[in-house]
Amino acid sequence: MRIRPAAITLALLALVAGLAAAALTPSSAAASTKPCWEQVIDDWLDNGTIDGHYKASCYQQALKRVPEDLRDYSNITDAISAALSDSLRGSGPGSSTPGGGNGSGSGSGSGNSDPTGGPPRKTQAAPPQSIYSQGINHLGTTKASSIPIPLLVLAALGALLLLSAGGLAASKRIKAHRPPPPR
């Protein structure tokens, strides 16, 4: 029994498509429990600030494991360091007791404190997201454990090249089996 080359090509394309689909589907085991350092990074990726309260060891592990591109092109290390120092001080983000003083001072300086007794410094809100950023967020690639977008683009280009090569091979075979035109 001889298998036709077109059937082999089709089977290979189906295998590649299946592998690509399996690679893009997140596993339920990986999504069920995340290490705390990954939760810290995901919290920052959500809106550019760390809103949750985590253990100091989580912040320290997150600082060690920040991806290189985020370390180079964002302020994530500064945000994690600030959250770490807040947690070590005992006043997390949004806490009503930011300092440890007795409150007897009557300064008239131009500090960042709020005269109503609020927190000494407000964090600046993240700017509204662009359409591009919203599209990226809908892809689901904003988590620390997700597949990077350049890898997805390369996989799509590779699949496109395989499909075009399969189409060229099929067209050559079809032309080879066609009888020559009459003269």
C-alpha positions in Angstrom: 0.0 0.0 0.0 1.4 3.3 -1.1 0.4 6.6 0.7 0.0 9.5 -1.6 2.4 12.5 -0.9 -0.6 14.8 -0.8 -2.1 12.8 2.1 1.3 12.9 3.9 1.4 16.7 3.4 -2.2 17.1 4.7 -1.4 14.9 7.7 1.7 16.9 8.5 -0.3 20.2 8.3 -3.0 18.8 10.6 -0.3 17.7 13.1 1.3 21.2 13.0 -2.1 22.8 13.5 -2.9 20.5 16.4 0.5 21.2 18.1 0.0 25.0 17.6 -3.5 24.8 19.1 -2.2 22.7 22.1 0.7 25.2 22.7 -1.7 28.2 22.7 -4.2 26.6 25.1 -3.3 27.3 28.7 -3.2 24.2 30.9 -5.6 24.1 33.8 -2.9 22.8 36.1 -0.7 25.9 35.5 -3.6 28.3 35.9 -4.9 26.8 39.1 -2.2 28.0 41.6 0.4 30.6 40.9 3.4 31.3 43.0 3.1 34.5 45.0 5.9 36.2 43.0 4.0 35.7 39.8 0.9 37.1 41.4 2.9 40.3 42.3 4.0 40.7 38.7 0.5 40.0 37.4 -0.8 42.6 39.8 1.6 45.2 38.3 0.8 44.1 34.7 -2.9 44.6 35.4 -2.7 48.4 35.7 0.9 49.5 36.3 0.5 49.5 40.1 0.6 46.9 42.8 -2.8 47.0 44.5 -2.7 43.8 46.5 -0.9 43.0 49.8 1.7 40.3 49.7 4.4 38.9 52.0 7.8 40.5 51.8 9.3 37.3 50.5 6.9 37.4 47.6 8.1 40.9 46.7 11.7 39.8 47.0 11.2 36.7 44.8 9.3 38.9 42.3 12.3 41.3 42.1 14.6 38.4 41.3 12.3 37.0 38.6 11.1 40.1 36.8 11.4 39.4 33.0 14.3 41.2 31.4 12.2 43.3 29.1 10.0 44.6 31.9 13.1 45.3 34.0 14.6 47.3 31.1 11.6 49.2 29.8 9.2 49.8 32.7 9.2 50.9 36.3 8.1 47.5 37.7 11.2 47.1 39.9 10.6 50.5 41.4 6.9 49.6 42.1 7.9 46.3 43.6 10.6 47.9 45.7 8.2 50.5 47.0 5.6 47.9 47.8 8.3 45.8 49.6 9.4 48.8 51.7 5.8 49.5 52.5 5.2 45.9 53.6 8.4 45.9 55.8 7.3 49.2 57.3 4.0 47.7 58.2 1.9 50.1 56.0 0.7 48.6 52.8 -0.6 50.5 49.9 -3.7 52.4 50.9 -3.1 52.1 54.6 -4.3 54.8 56.8 -1.2 54.9 59.1 1.7 55.5 56.7 4.1 56.9 59.2 5.4 56.0 62.7 5.5 59.5 64.2 3.5 60.9 67.1 1.8 63.5 65.0 2.8 66.5 67.1 4.5 68.4 64.3 3.0 71.5 62.8 5.0 72.0 59.6 4.4 74.6 57.0 6.6 73.0 54.4 5.6 72.0 50.9 5.7 68.3 51.4 3.4 65.7 49.8 1.2 65.4 52.9 -2.6 66.0 52.7 -3.9 68.5 55.3 -7.0 66.4 55.8 -4.9 63.6 57.3 -4.9 61.3 54.2 -2.0 59.4 52.9 1.2 61.4 52.4 1.5 60.6 48.7 -1.0 59.8 46.0 0.0 57.4 43.3 -0.6 58.6 39.8 -3.4 56.7 38.0 -2.4 54.8 34.9 -3.3 56.6 31.6 -6.2 55.3 29.6 -5.4 52.3 27.5 -5.0 52.7 23.7 -6.8 50.5 21.3 -3.6 48.6 20.7 -3.2 47.9 24.4 -6.8 46.8 24.7 -6.4 44.4 21.8 -3.2 42.9 23.5 -5.1 42.5 26.8 -7.9 40.7 25.0 -5.4 38.2 23.5 -4.6 37.1 27.1 -0.8 37.7 26.9 -0.5 40.2 29.7 0.2 37.6 32.4 3.7 36.6 33.5 3.1 33.0 32.5 1.6 33.7 29.1 3.2 33.2 25.7 4.9 36.3 24.4 3.3 38.0 21.4 6.5 37.8 19.2 6.4 34.0 19.6 2.8 34.0 18.6 3.6 36.0 15.5 6.5 33.7 14.6 4.3 30.6 15.0 1.6 32.2 12.7 4.3 33.0 10.1 5.7 29.5 10.3 2.2 28.0 9.8 1.6 30.3 6.9 4.9 29.2 5.3 4.0 25.6 5.8 0.6 26.1 4.2 2.1 27.9 1.2 4.7 25.2 0.7 2.0 22.6 0.9 -0.1 24.5 -1.7 2.9 24.8 -4.0 3.7 21.1 -3.7 0.0 20.2 -4.4 -0.2 22.5 -7.5 3.0 20.9 -8.9 1.6 17.5 -8.4 -1.7 18.5 -10.1 0.1 20.0 -13.0 2.3 16.9 -13.3 -0.7 14.5 -13.5 -2.6 16.7 -16.1 -2.3 15.7 -19.7 -0.5 18.1 -21.9 -2.7 20.5 -23.9 -3.3 19.6 -27.5 -1.3 21.5 -30.2 
